[in-house]
Amino acid sequence: MTNIFEYQDEHLGKCYIVIPKIREISKALGNVVIVFDNGDRRSLMVDEPDVVIDLLLTALEAHYAH
């Protein structure tokens, strides 16, 4: 599995998130909220937040399983 998560933002276009830099994932008001290891936060407006959270959790588990 790759260490980069790619998603399409309706305003910014394609965005990329480095999986090992993620420290916290949550859902708020239908958005996926990601907190990075440096404290920065990013709110992703996605159609299916539960699916995106599952994808990110799977990628995190795969990364740290090695």
C-alpha positions in Angstrom: 0.0 0.0 0.0 1.2 3.5 -0.8 2.1 6.1 1.9 0.3 8.8 0.0 -3.5 9.3 0.1 -5.0 11.1 -2.9 -8.4 12.8 -3.0 -10.3 15.2 -5.1 -11.2 18.6 -3.5 -14.0 20.5 -5.3 -12.1 23.8 -4.9 -8.5 22.8 -4.9 -8.4 19.9 -7.3 -6.3 16.9 -6.4 -4.7 16.9 -3.0 -2.3 14.5 -1.4 -1.8 13.5 2.3 1.2 11.7 3.6 -0.1 8.8 5.7 2.7 8.6 8.3 2.2 12.3 9.2 -1.4 11.6 10.4 -2.0 11.6 14.2 -5.8 11.8 14.5 -8.8 11.2 12.2 -12.4 12.2 13.1 -15.7 13.1 11.5 -17.4 16.5 12.1 -20.4 17.9 10.4 -20.1 15.3 7.6 -16.4 16.2 6.9 -13.3 14.2 7.7 -11.0 16.1 10.0 -7.3 15.1 10.0 -4.8 16.3 12.6 -1.1 15.9 11.6 1.9 15.3 13.8 2.8 19.0 13.7 -0.7 20.0 15.0 -2.0 21.2 11.6 -5.7 20.3 10.9 -7.3 19.7 7.5 -11.0 19.3 6.9 -11.9 17.2 3.9 -15.3 17.8 2.2 -16.0 14.3 0.8 -19.2 12.6 -0.4 -18.7 9.5 1.8 -16.8 10.4 5.0 -17.1 6.9 6.5 -15.5 5.3 3.4 -12.7 7.8 3.5 -12.0 7.2 7.2 -12.0 3.5 6.6 -9.5 4.0 3.7 -7.2 6.2 5.8 -7.4 3.8 8.8 -6.5 0.8 6.5 -3.5 2.8 5.1 -2.3 3.7 8.6 -2.6 0.2 9.8 -0.7 -1.1 6.8 2.0 1.5 7.2 2.6 0.8 10.9 2.4 -3.0 10.5 5.8 -3.1 8.8 
